[in-house]
Amino acid sequence: MIPLTGPFQEALSIINTIEDNGYEAYFVGGCIRDYLLQRPIGDIDITTSAKPEEIQSIFTNVIPVGIEHGTVIVRHNHINYEVTTFRLEGEYSDHRHPDYVEFVDKIDMDLARRDFTINALAMNKHGEIIDLFGGQQDLTDQVIRTVGNGHERFKEDPLRILRAIRFSSQLGFTLADDTITAIRDERHHIQGLAVERITVEITKLFAGKHVDKGLRYLDELELSPYIPVFKDFSSMTSFIQTIKPVFSLAEIICLIHQLQTNIAISDIVKQWKCSNRTRKEALLLNDAINYYKENGIDNLLVYKLLPNYIDAFGRIVSILFISSIEIKQLYQLKEQLPIHTKNELKINGHDILDMFPTVKKGPWIHELLMTLEKLVVIGDIPNEKTMLKEWIKWNPPVQK
Ligand SMILES: Nc1ccn([C@@H]2O[C@H](COP(=O)(O)OP(=O)(O)OP(=O)(O)O)[C@@H](O)[C@H]2O)c(=O)n1
């Protein structure tokens, strides 16, 4: 029994309310796993004997996100709780942990339908853990093992194959032998998955602390042929040897392109159905890497690198060029720049127009400002109005 604290304490009133209405309710899944591992807890999921409509009638603030899958979101104190009706369909009797004689409750059946023992954990309102499949032991042993028959679990949802790899990357855990066999046998089903679901797992895989371990499994279990982009990526082995943790999806996209230039960034983005934001980030990083290849580190490079891209840039450089650059030095250089944005330039379009009252407005003003911006950044002209005007006088715009 563990004392309910923090987010579980917050969520307790949801469990109480469901129980007061005559249903069973438990905390379940990843939140218990992370709690026992003393990792930060993500979303709190609740499993219950109540049907979605019944939850809708009990609570006022309910979002019907996936009624067909038995899931609704209950909003309480500005926090979302995913409340799912017990998964009861299908056979389950061969999944029992040897220590358990009988399935007594429906929660047992629900747990039997879950992916891995470390996720098939529930907790009641008293903080008592329900662990029918040795999940706590597997947490201690750092093992990822399917609940019962792996072939069945992976056929039910082949995404679980990628989830296994992703958990190994996040937690550094080892895959159980049976689970490995089942992955080898069922891996072709990955092809049928919606790309968006695959991309979510890939993103989490690369952000894992033990990404090298996850990728080694991906390689050893020969999963790449079933994953968009990876199936065309021949540098996977060298990629794995050099990869470091905390890679964002945009970094990975940039890195894959840099390692194998015949895979275009736009192609990766399309195949993985990435967001516009990820595409923009990947292109920006790629521009910075290309600039670095030509010019090394200079003021213009750090000026163009937005502060939140500096670390990412450093990680990519250290992989592509072996020699690692001092991230601290990049930050210092950035701080010492004469200007940090265009707006800090001590001259603007109006000032320029005033200098040339007879010249027609046009794109030349923007071009001139860009030239001045660059000259100030590299330190060729001080950022002072008189000096900037002086420069313009000597280099007047050419009238077309
Ligand atoms: N394909 C899946 C997805 C999820 N689950 C179960 O549903 C729970 C919640 O799933 P999800 O929120 O996707 O994952 P978490 O395990 O909570 O991990 P994280 O939030 O870190 O993604 C899992 O713990 C697992 O018990 C499952 O059995 N099969």
The ligand as a MOL file (V3000), in Angstrom:
LIG
                    3D

  0  0  0     0  0            999 V3000
M  V30 BEGIN CTAB
M  V30 COUNTS 29 30 0 0 0
M  V30 BEGIN ATOM
M  V30 1 N -1.4730 0.0570 -27.4950 0
M  V30 2 C -1.6970 0.1920 -26.2020 0
M  V30 3 C -1.6910 1.4640 -25.6130 0
M  V30 4 C -1.9480 1.5520 -24.2510 0
M  V30 5 N -2.2150 0.4480 -23.5210 0
M  V30 6 C -2.5210 0.5490 -22.0910 0
M  V30 7 O -3.0640 1.8420 -21.8060 0
M  V30 8 C -2.2590 2.5430 -20.8540 0
M  V30 9 C -2.2220 4.0160 -21.1710 0
M  V30 10 O -1.6830 4.2070 -22.4510 0
M  V30 11 P -0.8390 5.4820 -22.8670 0
M  V30 12 O -1.3430 6.6570 -22.1270 0
M  V30 13 O -0.7870 5.5020 -24.3450 0
M  V30 14 O 0.6340 5.1100 -22.4290 0
M  V30 15 P 1.3380 5.1280 -21.0340 0
M  V30 16 O 1.7090 3.7160 -20.7030 0
M  V30 17 O 0.5220 5.8560 -20.0370 0
M  V30 18 O 2.6940 5.8580 -21.3150 0
M  V30 19 P 2.9370 7.3600 -21.7930 0
M  V30 20 O 1.8660 8.2020 -21.1960 0
M  V30 21 O 4.3050 7.6330 -21.3220 0
M  V30 22 O 2.8580 7.2990 -23.2940 0
M  V30 23 C -0.9100 1.8340 -20.9160 0
M  V30 24 O -0.1920 1.9770 -19.7280 0
M  V30 25 C -1.3290 0.4090 -21.1710 0
M  V30 26 O -1.7760 -0.1990 -19.9780 0
M  V30 27 C -2.2050 -0.7920 -24.1220 0
M  V30 28 O -2.4420 -1.7950 -23.4550 0
M  V30 29 N -1.9620 -0.9000 -25.4550 0
M  V30 END ATOM
M  V30 BEGIN BOND
M  V30 1 1 1 2
M  V30 2 1 2 3
M  V30 3 2 2 29
M  V30 4 2 3 4
M  V30 5 1 4 5
M  V30 6 1 5 6
M  V30 7 1 5 27
M  V30 8 1 6 7
M  V30 9 1 6 25
M  V30 10 1 7 8
M  V30 11 1 8 9
M  V30 12 1 8 23
M  V30 13 1 9 10
M  V30 14 1 10 11
M  V30 15 2 11 12
M  V30 16 1 11 13
M  V30 17 1 11 14
M  V30 18 1 14 15
M  V30 19 2 15 16
M  V30 20 1 15 17
M  V30 21 1 15 18
M  V30 22 1 18 19
M  V30 23 2 19 20
M  V30 24 1 19 21
M  V30 25 1 19 22
M  V30 26 1 23 24
M  V30 27 1 23 25
M  V30 28 1 25 26
M  V30 29 2 27 28
M  V30 30 1 27 29
M  V30 END BOND
M  V30 END CTAB
M  END
